[in-house]
Amino acid sequence: MKLLLEIGMEELPARFIGPALSQLEESLKAKLKENRIEFGEATTYSTPRRLTVVVKDVAEQQQDLTMEIKGPPYSIAYDNGTPTKAAQGFARSQGVDVNDLVVKTVDNAQYVFAVKFAKGSGTKEVLSEILPDVVTSISYPKNMRWGSYELKAARPIRWIVALLDDQVIPFAVENLASQTISFGHRQLSDGEVAITHPDTYLDALKQAYVIADHRVRRKMIEDQVARLAAQCGGMIPADEELLDEVTNLVEYPTAFLGEFPEEYLSIPAEVLITTMKEHQRYFPVFGEGQKLLPKFIGVRNGADNQLDVVAANNEKVLKARLSDAKFFFEEDCKEPLESYLDRLKTVVFQEGLGTVHDKVKRIEAISEDLCRLLGREAELDLVKRTAVLAKADLATSMVYEFPELQGVMGSKYALISGEDPRVAAGIEEHYRPRFAGDDLPKSSTGLIVSLADKLDNLAGYFGLNKVPTGSQDPFALRRQALGIAQMLLAYNIDVDLRELMQVALNAYGELFADRTQDVLDALVQFFTGRIKVYLLEQGYSYDTIDAVLALGLGSLPQVKAKIAALDQFRAHGEFADLYVAFERASKIAGKSGPQIVNPDFFTAAEEDFAAAITAVAEDFNAKLKANAYQESLQALAGFRRPVDMFFDAVMIMDPDPQVRANRLGLLQRVLGLYGQYADFSLIVTNL
C-alpha cells in the first residue's frame, strides 16, 4: 500500500520549505515506527503551496504486540501457591486474570509477570489518529494564526490530501477535513485537482501546471537558465543558493531573458549583482573573463506565453532599481570616504556601547595593540588607516539602501578617494569570515582589523552580559568567535587568546573596570567551548581535546598541534607505555598533597629513579619547547621502564614519613611533566 499526505498552504517563504519538508518526513516515519506500522521508502515533494510525503510498502495493519509486565517477587505474590493481595492487585491493575500470571526468573530471583496481547489495528484506522499530530508537528521560524483557529503555522493551511492507496484517510485539523482534492496552479489551472491514488499524484498536478517534484523543477530551471545564457553568448556561474530559492518560489517555472541599459555597467558590478540576485531573484549573465553583461535571466511562475511582455515588465522594475543605485553611487562619490566618519556619531552601535564612531575608535586602538603584539609594527600606519575607514561606508546612501554591500562599497569608495589599495582591501576583508566556509582575509590589514572588530564585539556584548544562551545568539557571537579561531589557525598566529581578549577589554577603558576579570573568565570559557566544537568537527577525539584544553587556551595553533599529535600518537604502540606509566604514578601519587623531596634520604632505587626523571625531563622539555609534540610524547613514553623498575624496587607508601614523602614527591615530578602537555586523567582508554 502507498500513503500520500499533502498539506496545502498559502505561499510559504522559500527558506521555510526545506526544513519543514524534512520535519514532515521525519515526523511521519517516527509515528509509523511508534505505532508498529511497517513501511518502505519515503519520498518528499514540495512547491511554495504544498508539503508532501509519499510512503511506499505501508503494511495493511499494525504488528501484533505481546507485552510482559514485571510484577512483584514470587515470594510476595504467592503464599504456599495461593495468590496474595499483592498478586491480585497487580493482575487487576494490568487487566488480566490472576490465574494468567506467569512466573519467570530474573537475576536468579523469581518474579510474576502479566502477559498482555494486543492485536494490531488496521493501518487506515491508526493513520486517522496519528496524522493530525504529524500535520501540526511542523515548526517554523515564524508562525501566524488565522480565523478563529488555535493552530499556528507559517501560513494558513487550506487543504489536506490523505490517501492510503485509493482510500481517503479520514481526519481533521481544526475544522479542515482530509480529502482527495488538491489544487493546481493559481492562474493556469481550473483550480481543483482530484487525486485518486498516490501513483497519480505527480501526473495529476502536472496536468494542472504544477511540477510538484522540487528536484525536477530545479533541474528545469537550471537547464532553461543555462540555455538562455548560451543563446546570448554568456554563462551563469554556479549559484546553488539562488537556484534553491528560485525553485521554492515557483510551481511551474519558465525562464526568460531580459536586458538593462549598458550605462549601468559603470556602477560597480557588485551593486548590479546584488540588485539582481538579492532583490529580484534574477540570474546575472557573465561573458568572457567573468565580465558582467547587460542581461539577466528571470524565472516566471507560469507558462511560456507572452514572455516578451513578462521580460519587458521585469526590465522596467530592474531599471528603476538600477537607476536608484546609480544615483546613490554618484552622490556618494562626490565626497571622500573619510568625510562620512562624522555621520557615524549619530548611529548607535549598541545601547551601553556607544555609537559606531565610538566602535571605530576602539577598533583603531585594538588594531594598534595587535600590531605590536603580533610583531607587525611595520604595517601599523596602514592598519590604523584601515581601522579608521572600516565602517565609514555605513553612512553612505548605497550601503543604507543595500546593507549587503557593507565593506564592498567601502573598498570601492576608498580607491576612488585615493586611499592605498592595501587599505581598500582591508576594508572589504575585515568582515570576513561572515559564515562557515567563507573566505578568510588575505591582506594583513584585513586580518588585523577583522580580529579587532570581532574581539571588540565579543568583549562589548559579554561586558553587557548579552551572552549566547541555548540556541539564542542574536549578535552572532559564536560565529565571530569561530572566525577568530579560524584566522589564528590559518595564519599560525602564536599568541595567547587570553591576551587578545584582554587587549579588547582594555579598549573599553573604565566601562567594565569593576568586573573585568569576570568578563575575561566568561570569554575564556566561551572561546573554549567554541574551539572544542570546532576541533570535534575536524575529527579529533573528544577526550584528547578535553585533555589538552584542560591546561588552558594559550596559543591556539599550539593547542591544535598538541591535540593532533596526541590523537595520532594514541594509535601507536608507544602510547601504552606513556599511559601505563602515567596511570601507575597517578593512582598512588595523584591525590596526595605536595611532597618535599630530600635527597639525603634516597636509597639506590630512588637515586636511579631521580636520575631517570632528570634525563627524561631534559629530553621532553627540549622537544616541547621546540614544538616537536610527537617527539615530546615519545619522551614521556620513556617513563614506562623507570616507573616499573621503581615500583618493583620499593614500597611507595613506606611507614617512614620522610621516605614516603620522597617517593611520592618523585612520582609527582613525573606527573608534573605529563601535566605540561595535557591532563592525561581525562583520556578514556581500555589500557
C-alpha positions as CSV (number, residue, x, y, z in Angstrom):
1,M,0.0,0.0,0.0
2,K,1.1,3.6,-0.6
3,L,0.5,6.5,1.7
4,L,0.1,10.1,0.4
5,L,-0.1,13.1,2.7
6,E,-0.2,16.6,1.2
7,I,-0.5,19.8,3.3
8,G,-1.8,22.6,1.1
9,M,-1.0,26.2,2.3
10,E,-0.7,29.8,1.2
11,E,2.6,30.5,-0.3
12,L,5.4,29.7,2.1
13,P,8.6,31.7,2.3
14,A,11.2,29.9,0.2
15,R,13.6,29.4,3.1
16,F,11.0,27.7,5.2
17,I,10.2,24.9,2.8
18,G,13.3,22.7,3.1
19,P,13.4,22.4,6.9
20,A,9.6,22.0,7.0
21,L,9.7,19.2,4.5
22,S,12.4,17.4,6.4
23,Q,10.3,17.7,9.6
24,L,7.2,16.3,7.9
25,E,9.1,13.2,6.6
26,E,10.8,12.5,9.9
27,S,7.6,13.1,12.0
28,L,5.6,10.7,9.8
29,K,8.3,8.0,9.8
30,A,8.6,8.3,13.6
31,K,4.8,8.0,14.1
32,L,4.7,4.9,11.8
33,K,7.5,3.2,13.8
34,E,6.0,4.2,17.1
35,N,2.7,2.6,16.1
36,R,4.3,-0.6,14.7
37,I,3.4,0.0,11.1
38,E,6.0,-1.3,8.7
39,F,6.8,0.8,5.7
40,G,9.3,1.2,2.9
41,E,10.9,4.2,1.2
42,A,9.6,7.7,1.8
43,T,9.8,10.4,-0.8
44,T,9.0,14.1,-0.3
45,Y,7.7,16.7,-2.8
46,S,7.2,20.4,-2.4
47,T,6.1,23.7,-4.0
48,P,5.5,27.1,-2.5
49,R,1.9,25.9,-1.7
50,R,2.3,22.3,-0.6
51,L,4.4,20.0,1.5
52,T,4.0,16.3,0.5
53,V,5.3,12.9,1.5
54,V,4.6,9.6,-0.2
55,V,5.5,6.3,1.6
56,K,5.7,3.0,-0.2
57,D,5.0,-0.5,1.0
58,V,2.9,0.5,4.0
59,A,1.6,-2.5,5.9
60,E,-2.2,-3.1,5.9
61,Q,-2.2,-3.3,9.7
62,Q,-0.2,-2.8,12.8
63,Q,2.1,-5.6,14.0
64,D,0.6,-7.6,16.9
65,L,2.0,-6.7,20.3
66,T,2.9,-9.1,23.1
67,M,4.0,-7.4,26.3
68,E,5.4,-8.9,29.5
69,I,5.0,-6.6,32.5
70,K,7.1,-7.4,35.5
71,G,5.3,-7.6,38.8
72,P,6.2,-8.3,42.5
73,P,8.6,-11.1,43.5
74,Y,7.1,-14.6,43.7
75,S,7.6,-14.8,47.4
76,I,5.4,-11.8,47.9
77,A,2.8,-12.6,45.2
78,Y,2.1,-16.2,46.4
79,D,1.7,-17.8,49.8
80,N,2.0,-21.5,49.5
81,G,0.8,-21.3,45.9
82,T,-2.1,-19.1,46.7
83,P,-2.2,-15.6,45.2
84,T,-1.8,-12.9,47.8
85,K,-3.4,-9.4,47.7
86,A,-0.2,-8.2,46.0
87,A,-0.7,-10.6,43.1
88,Q,-4.4,-9.9,42.9
89,G,-3.8,-6.1,42.9
90,F,-1.1,-6.4,40.2
91,A,-3.3,-8.6,38.0
92,R,-6.2,-6.2,38.4
93,S,-4.0,-3.1,37.5
94,Q,-2.9,-4.9,34.3
95,G,-6.4,-6.0,33.3
96,V,-5.6,-9.7,33.4
97,D,-6.9,-12.7,35.4
98,V,-4.7,-13.5,38.4
99,N,-4.6,-17.2,37.2
100,D,-3.0,-16.0,34.0
101,L,0.1,-14.6,35.7
102,V,3.3,-16.4,34.8
103,V,6.5,-16.8,36.9
104,K,9.9,-16.1,35.4
105,T,13.4,-15.9,36.8
106,V,15.3,-12.6,36.6
107,D,18.8,-12.3,38.0
108,N,18.4,-15.5,40.0
109,A,15.2,-14.3,41.5
110,Q,11.6,-15.3,40.7
111,Y,9.0,-12.6,39.7
112,V,5.4,-12.8,38.4
113,F,4.6,-11.3,35.0
114,A,1.4,-10.2,33.3
115,V,1.4,-11.3,29.7
116,K,-0.7,-9.0,27.5
117,F,-1.5,-9.4,23.8
118,A,-2.8,-6.6,21.6
119,K,-3.9,-7.4,18.1
120,G,-2.8,-4.8,15.6
121,S,-5.4,-2.5,14.2
122,G,-5.9,-1.6,10.6
123,T,-3.4,0.9,9.2
124,K,-6.1,3.3,7.9
125,E,-7.7,3.4,11.4
126,V,-4.3,4.1,13.0
127,L,-3.4,6.8,10.5
128,S,-6.6,8.6,11.2
129,E,-5.4,9.0,14.7
130,I,-1.7,9.9,14.1
131,L,-1.8,12.2,11.0
132,P,-3.3,15.2,12.8
133,D,-0.2,15.2,15.1
134,V,2.0,14.8,12.0
135,V,0.4,17.9,10.4
136,T,0.7,20.0,13.5
137,S,4.2,18.9,14.5
138,I,6.0,21.0,11.9
139,S,7.7,24.1,13.5
140,Y,8.5,27.2,11.6
141,P,10.9,30.1,12.3
142,K,7.8,32.4,12.4
143,N,4.2,31.5,12.9
144,M,0.8,33.0,12.4
145,R,-2.8,32.3,13.4
146,W,-5.8,32.7,11.1
147,G,-9.5,33.0,11.6
148,S,-10.6,31.7,14.9
149,Y,-8.3,28.7,14.9
150,E,-5.8,28.0,17.6
151,L,-3.5,26.2,15.2
152,K,-0.3,28.1,14.3
153,A,1.8,27.7,11.2
154,A,3.9,29.8,8.9
155,R,1.0,30.3,6.5
156,P,-2.7,29.3,6.7
157,I,-3.4,25.7,5.8
158,R,-6.1,25.5,3.1
159,W,-6.4,21.8,2.3
160,I,-5.2,18.4,3.3
161,V,-5.0,15.3,1.0
162,A,-4.6,12.0,2.8
163,L,-4.8,8.7,0.8
164,L,-3.9,5.1,1.5
165,D,-3.9,3.7,-2.0
166,D,-7.3,4.9,-3.3
167,Q,-9.0,5.4,0.1
168,V,-9.3,8.6,2.0
169,I,-7.8,8.6,5.5
170,P,-10.4,10.5,7.5
171,F,-9.3,13.0,10.0
172,A,-9.5,16.8,10.6
173,V,-7.1,19.5,11.8
174,E,-9.2,22.2,13.4
175,N,-12.3,22.3,11.0
176,L,-10.2,21.3,8.0
177,A,-11.0,17.7,6.9
178,S,-8.8,15.5,4.8
179,Q,-9.9,14.9,1.2
180,T,-8.9,13.8,-2.3
181,I,-8.9,17.3,-3.7
182,S,-5.7,19.2,-4.3
183,F,-5.2,22.5,-6.2
184,G,-3.3,23.3,-9.3
185,H,-1.6,26.5,-10.5
186,R,-3.4,29.6,-9.3
187,Q,-3.6,31.2,-12.8
188,L,-3.1,28.4,-15.3
189,S,-5.4,25.7,-13.9
190,D,-9.1,25.3,-13.2
191,G,-8.3,25.0,-9.5
192,E,-9.4,21.7,-8.1
193,V,-7.4,18.6,-8.9
194,A,-8.7,15.1,-8.0
195,I,-6.0,12.8,-6.6
196,T,-7.3,9.2,-7.0
197,H,-4.1,7.4,-5.9
198,P,-0.6,8.3,-4.8
199,D,0.7,6.9,-8.1
200,T,-1.3,9.5,-10.0
201,Y,-0.2,12.5,-7.8
202,L,2.6,13.9,-9.8
203,D,0.9,13.5,-13.2
204,A,-2.4,14.9,-12.0
205,L,-0.7,18.1,-10.7
206,K,1.4,18.4,-13.8
207,Q,-1.8,18.5,-15.9
208,A,-2.8,21.4,-13.6
209,Y,0.6,23.2,-14.3
210,V,2.2,22.2,-11.0
211,I,5.6,20.5,-11.0
212,A,5.4,19.0,-7.5
213,D,8.8,17.3,-7.5
214,H,11.2,20.1,-6.4
215,R,14.1,18.1,-7.8
216,V,12.6,18.0,-11.3
217,R,11.6,21.7,-11.0
218,R,15.2,22.7,-10.0
219,K,16.7,20.8,-13.0
220,M,14.2,22.5,-15.3
221,I,15.2,25.9,-14.1
222,E,18.9,25.1,-14.3
223,D,18.6,23.8,-17.9
224,Q,16.4,26.7,-19.0
225,V,18.7,29.3,-17.5
226,A,21.8,27.7,-19.0
227,R,20.2,27.5,-22.4
228,L,19.2,31.2,-22.4
229,A,22.6,32.3,-21.2
230,A,24.3,30.4,-24.0
231,Q,21.9,31.9,-26.6
232,C,23.2,35.4,-25.8
233,G,26.9,34.3,-25.6
234,G,27.1,34.3,-21.8
235,M,27.1,31.9,-18.9
236,I,25.7,31.6,-15.4
237,P,28.2,30.8,-12.6
238,A,27.1,28.1,-10.2
239,D,24.9,29.6,-7.5
240,E,23.2,26.8,-5.6
241,E,21.6,29.1,-3.0
242,L,19.9,31.3,-5.6
243,L,18.8,28.2,-7.6
244,D,17.3,26.6,-4.5
245,E,15.5,29.8,-3.6
246,V,14.0,30.3,-7.1
247,T,12.9,26.6,-7.1
248,N,10.9,27.2,-4.0
249,L,9.3,30.4,-5.4
250,V,7.6,28.8,-8.4
251,E,5.3,25.9,-9.2
252,Y,5.6,25.9,-13.0
253,P,9.0,27.5,-14.0
254,T,9.6,29.2,-17.3
255,A,12.9,31.2,-17.7
256,F,13.1,34.4,-19.7
257,L,15.9,36.7,-20.9
258,G,15.9,40.4,-20.1
259,E,18.2,43.3,-20.7
260,F,19.2,46.6,-19.0
261,P,20.9,49.7,-20.4
262,E,24.7,49.4,-20.7
263,E,25.2,52.7,-19.0
264,Y,24.5,51.0,-15.7
265,L,27.7,48.9,-16.2
266,S,29.5,52.0,-14.9
267,I,28.2,51.0,-11.4
268,P,30.4,48.5,-9.5
269,A,29.5,45.0,-10.6
270,E,28.8,44.0,-7.0
271,V,25.9,46.5,-6.9
272,L,24.4,45.2,-10.1
273,I,24.7,41.6,-9.0
274,T,23.2,42.3,-5.5
275,T,20.3,44.2,-7.1
276,M,19.6,41.3,-9.4
277,K,20.1,38.4,-7.0
278,E,19.1,39.7,-3.6
279,H,16.2,42.0,-4.6
280,Q,14.8,40.5,-7.8
281,R,16.0,36.9,-7.7
282,Y,17.4,37.2,-11.2
283,F,20.4,35.3,-12.5
284,P,23.2,37.7,-13.7
285,V,24.8,36.8,-17.0
286,F,28.6,36.9,-17.5
287,G,30.7,37.0,-20.6
288,E,34.3,36.3,-21.2
289,G,36.6,36.9,-18.3
290,Q,33.7,36.9,-15.9
291,K,32.7,40.3,-17.3
292,L,29.1,41.2,-16.4
293,L,26.8,41.5,-19.4
294,P,23.8,43.9,-19.6
295,K,21.5,41.0,-19.4
296,F,19.7,38.9,-16.8
297,I,17.6,35.8,-16.6
298,G,14.4,35.6,-14.5
299,V,12.1,32.7,-13.9
300,R,8.3,33.3,-14.0
301,N,5.7,31.1,-12.3
302,G,3.8,30.3,-15.4
303,A,3.9,29.1,-19.0
304,D,5.8,30.4,-22.0
305,N,3.1,32.6,-23.4
306,Q,3.8,36.4,-23.7
307,L,7.3,36.1,-22.4
308,D,8.2,39.3,-24.2
309,V,5.7,41.2,-22.1
310,V,7.0,39.5,-19.0
311,A,10.6,40.3,-19.8
312,A,9.7,44.0,-20.6
313,N,7.9,44.4,-17.3
314,N,10.8,42.9,-15.4
315,E,13.2,45.1,-17.3
316,K,11.2,48.2,-16.1
317,V,11.4,47.0,-12.5
318,L,15.2,46.4,-12.7
319,K,15.9,49.6,-14.5
320,A,14.2,51.6,-11.7
321,R,16.3,49.9,-9.1
322,L,19.5,50.3,-11.0
323,S,18.6,54.0,-11.6
324,D,18.4,54.4,-7.9
325,A,21.7,52.6,-7.4
326,K,23.4,54.7,-10.0
327,F,22.2,57.9,-8.2
328,F,23.4,56.7,-4.8
329,F,26.8,55.7,-6.2
330,E,27.3,59.1,-7.9
331,E,26.2,61.0,-4.9
332,D,28.4,59.0,-2.5
333,C,31.4,59.6,-4.8
334,K,31.1,63.4,-4.5
335,E,32.8,63.2,-1.1
336,P,35.9,61.3,0.0
337,L,35.2,58.2,2.2
338,E,36.7,59.9,5.3
339,S,34.0,62.6,5.2
340,Y,31.4,60.1,6.3
341,L,33.1,59.4,9.6
342,D,31.4,62.2,11.5
343,R,28.0,60.9,10.5
344,L,28.7,57.7,12.4
345,K,28.5,59.7,15.6
346,T,24.7,59.7,15.2
347,V,24.5,55.9,14.5
348,V,24.0,53.9,17.7
349,F,26.1,50.7,17.7
350,Q,24.6,49.2,20.8
351,E,22.9,50.7,23.8
352,G,25.6,50.7,26.5
353,L,28.4,50.5,24.0
354,G,28.1,53.9,22.3
355,T,27.9,54.9,18.6
356,V,29.5,53.3,15.6
357,H,32.0,56.2,15.8
358,D,32.9,55.0,19.3
359,K,33.3,51.5,18.0
360,V,35.7,52.7,15.3
361,K,37.9,54.4,17.9
362,R,38.0,51.0,19.8
363,I,38.8,49.1,16.7
364,E,41.7,51.5,16.0
365,A,43.1,51.1,19.5
366,I,42.8,47.3,19.4
367,S,44.3,47.1,15.9
368,E,47.3,49.2,17.1
369,D,47.8,46.9,20.1
370,L,47.5,43.8,17.9
371,C,50.2,45.1,15.5
372,R,52.6,45.4,18.4
373,L,51.5,42.1,20.0
374,L,51.9,40.2,16.7
375,G,55.2,41.9,15.7
376,R,53.7,43.8,12.7
377,E,54.7,47.3,13.7
378,A,55.9,48.0,10.1
379,E,52.2,47.8,9.0
380,L,50.9,50.0,11.8
381,D,50.0,53.0,9.7
382,L,48.2,51.1,7.0
383,V,46.3,49.0,9.7
384,K,45.3,52.1,11.6
385,R,44.1,53.8,8.4
386,T,42.0,50.7,7.6
387,A,40.6,50.6,11.1
388,V,39.6,54.3,10.8
389,L,37.8,53.8,7.5
390,A,36.4,50.3,8.0
391,K,32.9,51.4,9.0
392,A,32.7,54.7,7.1
393,D,30.6,53.2,4.3
394,L,27.8,52.5,6.7
395,A,26.9,56.2,6.5
396,T,26.7,56.2,2.6
397,S,23.5,56.1,0.7
398,M,24.4,53.0,-1.2
399,V,25.0,50.9,1.9
400,Y,21.9,52.3,3.6
401,E,19.9,51.0,0.6
402,F,21.9,47.8,0.1
403,P,23.3,46.7,3.6
404,E,24.7,43.5,2.0
405,L,27.3,45.7,0.3
406,Q,29.0,47.0,3.5
407,G,32.7,46.6,3.2
408,V,32.5,46.1,-0.5
409,M,31.4,49.7,-1.2
410,G,33.8,50.9,1.4
411,S,36.6,49.4,-0.6
412,K,35.4,50.9,-3.8
413,Y,35.0,54.3,-2.3
414,A,38.4,54.1,-0.7
415,L,40.1,53.5,-4.0
416,I,38.1,56.4,-5.6
417,S,39.2,58.6,-2.7
418,G,42.8,57.8,-3.4
419,E,43.5,55.5,-0.5
420,D,46.2,52.9,-0.5
421,P,45.0,49.7,-2.3
422,R,46.0,47.7,0.8
423,V,43.7,49.9,2.9
424,A,40.9,49.4,0.4
425,A,41.4,45.6,0.5
426,G,41.4,45.6,4.3
427,I,38.1,47.5,4.5
428,E,36.4,44.8,2.4
429,E,38.1,41.9,4.1
430,H,37.6,42.9,7.7
431,Y,34.1,41.5,7.7
432,R,35.4,38.0,6.8
433,P,34.7,35.3,7.6
434,R,31.0,36.1,7.5
435,F,29.8,32.5,7.7
436,A,31.0,28.9,7.9
437,G,33.1,28.2,4.8
438,D,33.6,31.9,3.9
439,D,37.0,33.1,2.7
440,L,39.4,34.5,5.3
441,P,41.0,37.9,5.0
442,K,44.0,37.7,2.6
443,S,45.7,41.0,3.5
444,S,47.4,41.9,6.7
445,T,45.3,45.0,7.1
446,G,42.1,42.9,6.6
447,L,43.3,40.2,9.0
448,I,44.2,42.5,11.9
449,V,41.2,44.8,11.6
450,S,38.9,41.7,11.3
451,L,40.4,40.3,14.5
452,A,40.0,43.7,16.2
453,D,36.4,44.1,15.1
454,K,35.3,40.7,16.3
455,L,37.2,40.9,19.5
456,D,35.5,44.3,20.2
457,N,32.1,42.8,19.6
458,L,32.8,39.8,21.9
459,A,34.2,42.0,24.7
460,G,31.4,44.5,24.5
461,Y,28.5,42.1,24.5
462,F,30.0,40.0,27.2
463,G,30.6,43.1,29.2
464,L,26.9,43.9,28.9
465,N,26.2,40.2,29.8
466,K,24.5,39.7,26.5
467,V,25.9,36.2,26.1
468,P,24.5,33.4,23.8
469,T,22.2,31.0,25.6
470,G,21.0,27.7,24.2
471,S,20.0,28.3,20.6
472,Q,19.8,32.0,21.0
473,D,22.7,34.1,19.6
474,P,21.2,37.3,18.3
475,F,24.6,39.0,17.9
476,A,26.2,36.1,16.1
477,L,28.9,35.9,18.8
478,R,29.5,32.1,18.2
479,R,30.2,32.8,14.6
480,Q,32.6,35.6,15.4
481,A,34.5,33.5,17.9
482,L,34.8,30.8,15.4
483,G,36.0,33.3,12.8
484,I,38.8,34.5,15.2
485,A,39.8,30.8,15.8
486,Q,39.9,30.1,12.1
487,M,42.1,33.1,11.4
488,L,44.5,32.4,14.2
489,L,44.9,28.8,13.0
490,A,45.1,29.5,9.3
491,Y,47.8,32.1,9.7
492,N,49.6,30.3,12.6
493,I,49.3,33.3,14.9
494,D,51.2,32.3,18.0
495,V,49.6,34.4,20.7
496,D,47.7,33.7,23.9
497,L,44.0,34.0,23.4
498,R,43.5,35.4,26.9
499,E,45.9,38.2,26.0
500,L,43.9,39.0,22.9
501,M,40.8,39.3,24.9
502,Q,42.5,41.4,27.5
503,V,43.5,43.8,24.7
504,A,39.9,44.1,23.6
505,L,38.7,44.8,27.1
506,N,41.4,47.4,27.6
507,A,39.8,49.4,24.7
508,Y,36.7,49.9,26.8
509,G,38.6,51.8,29.4
510,E,36.7,52.1,32.7
511,L,33.4,50.9,31.3
512,F,33.8,47.3,32.7
513,A,36.6,48.1,35.1
514,D,34.7,46.8,38.1
515,R,34.1,43.4,36.5
516,T,37.0,42.9,34.0
517,Q,38.1,39.6,35.5
518,D,34.6,38.2,35.4
519,V,34.1,39.2,31.8
520,L,37.5,37.8,30.9
521,D,36.8,34.5,32.6
522,A,33.4,34.3,30.8
523,L,35.1,35.0,27.4
524,V,37.7,32.3,28.1
525,Q,35.0,29.8,28.9
526,F,33.0,30.8,25.8
527,F,36.0,30.5,23.5
528,T,37.0,27.2,25.0
529,G,33.5,25.8,24.2
530,R,33.6,27.1,20.6
531,I,37.1,25.8,19.9
532,K,36.1,22.4,21.3
533,V,33.2,22.2,18.9
534,Y,35.4,23.3,16.0
535,L,38.0,20.7,16.8
536,L,35.4,18.0,17.2
537,E,34.1,18.9,13.7
538,Q,37.7,18.4,12.5
539,G,37.6,14.8,13.6
540,Y,39.7,14.9,16.8
541,S,38.7,12.7,19.8
542,Y,36.7,14.5,22.4
543,D,38.8,13.2,25.3
544,T,42.0,14.3,23.6
545,I,40.6,17.7,23.1
546,D,39.5,17.9,26.8
547,A,42.9,16.7,28.0
548,V,44.8,19.4,26.1
549,L,42.3,22.2,26.7
550,A,42.3,21.5,30.4
551,L,45.7,23.3,30.5
552,G,44.0,26.5,29.2
553,L,43.7,28.1,25.8
554,G,47.1,29.6,25.3
555,S,48.2,29.7,21.7
556,L,45.5,28.2,19.5
557,P,47.9,26.9,16.8
558,Q,49.9,25.2,19.5
559,V,46.8,23.8,21.2
560,K,45.7,22.3,17.9
561,A,49.1,20.9,17.1
562,K,49.3,19.2,20.5
563,I,45.8,17.7,20.1
564,A,46.7,16.5,16.6
565,A,50.0,15.0,17.8
566,L,48.3,13.3,20.8
567,D,45.4,12.0,18.7
568,Q,47.9,10.5,16.3
569,F,50.2,9.1,19.0
570,R,47.3,7.2,20.6
571,A,47.3,4.9,17.6
572,H,50.9,4.0,18.2
573,G,52.2,1.2,20.4
574,E,54.2,3.6,22.4
575,F,51.1,5.2,23.8
576,A,50.5,2.2,26.0
577,D,53.9,2.8,27.6
578,L,53.1,6.5,28.1
579,Y,49.7,5.9,29.6
580,V,50.6,3.0,31.8
581,A,53.4,5.0,33.4
582,F,51.1,7.9,33.9
583,E,48.4,5.7,35.4
584,R,50.7,3.9,37.9
585,A,52.1,7.2,39.1
586,S,48.7,8.9,39.2
587,K,46.9,6.2,41.2
588,I,49.3,6.4,44.1
589,A,50.6,10.0,44.0
590,G,47.9,11.9,42.1
591,K,45.8,12.6,45.2
592,S,48.5,13.1,47.8
593,G,49.4,16.6,48.8
594,P,52.6,18.3,47.7
595,Q,55.7,16.4,48.9
596,I,59.2,17.8,49.6
597,V,61.9,15.6,48.1
598,N,65.1,15.3,50.3
599,P,68.0,13.5,48.6
600,D,69.6,12.8,52.0
601,F,67.0,10.0,52.4
602,F,67.5,8.5,49.0
603,T,68.1,4.8,48.5
604,A,69.9,3.4,45.5
605,A,66.5,2.9,43.8
606,E,65.4,6.5,44.4
607,E,68.8,7.8,43.1
608,D,68.3,5.8,39.9
609,F,64.7,6.9,39.5
610,A,65.6,10.6,40.1
611,A,68.4,10.4,37.5
612,A,65.9,8.8,35.0
613,I,63.4,11.6,35.7
614,T,66.1,14.2,35.1
615,A,67.1,12.6,31.8
616,V,63.5,12.3,30.5
617,A,62.7,15.8,31.7
618,E,65.6,17.3,29.7
619,D,64.6,15.4,26.6
620,F,60.9,16.2,27.0
621,N,61.3,19.9,27.8
622,A,63.7,20.5,24.8
623,K,61.3,18.9,22.4
624,L,58.2,20.6,23.9
625,K,60.0,24.0,23.7
626,A,60.7,23.2,20.0
627,N,57.0,22.4,19.4
628,A,58.1,18.9,18.5
629,Y,55.0,17.3,20.0
630,Q,55.2,13.8,18.6
631,E,58.8,13.6,19.9
632,S,57.8,15.0,23.3
633,L,55.2,12.3,23.7
634,Q,57.8,9.7,22.8
635,A,60.0,11.2,25.5
636,L,57.1,10.7,28.1
637,A,56.7,7.1,26.9
638,G,60.3,6.6,28.1
639,F,59.0,6.8,31.7
640,R,57.5,3.3,31.4
641,R,60.6,1.3,32.3
642,P,61.9,3.6,35.1
643,V,58.4,3.8,36.7
644,D,58.0,0.0,36.5
645,M,61.5,-0.6,38.0
646,F,60.8,1.9,40.8
647,F,57.6,0.2,41.8
648,D,59.3,-3.2,41.7
649,A,62.2,-2.0,43.8
650,V,60.4,-0.1,46.6
651,M,57.2,0.2,48.6
652,I,56.0,3.7,47.8
653,M,53.9,4.0,51.0
654,D,56.7,3.3,53.3
655,P,56.0,3.6,57.1
656,D,58.7,6.2,57.4
657,P,57.1,9.5,56.5
658,Q,60.3,11.0,55.1
659,V,60.9,8.1,52.9
660,R,57.3,8.0,51.8
661,A,57.3,11.8,51.0
662,N,60.5,11.3,48.9
663,R,58.9,8.5,46.9
664,L,55.6,10.4,46.4
665,G,57.5,13.5,45.5
666,L,59.4,11.8,42.8
667,L,56.2,10.4,41.3
668,Q,54.7,13.9,41.4
669,R,57.7,15.2,39.4
670,V,56.8,12.6,36.7
671,L,53.1,13.8,36.8
672,G,54.3,17.4,36.6
673,L,56.0,16.6,33.3
674,Y,52.9,14.9,32.0
675,G,50.9,17.9,33.1
676,Q,52.9,20.2,30.9
677,Y,51.4,18.5,27.8
678,A,47.9,17.6,28.9
679,D,45.6,16.3,31.7
680,F,46.0,12.6,30.9
681,S,43.5,11.7,33.5
682,L,40.8,12.8,31.0
683,I,41.9,10.3,28.4
684,V,39.5,7.4,28.0
685,T,41.2,4.1,27.2
686,N,41.0,0.4,27.8
687,L,44.7,0.0,28.5
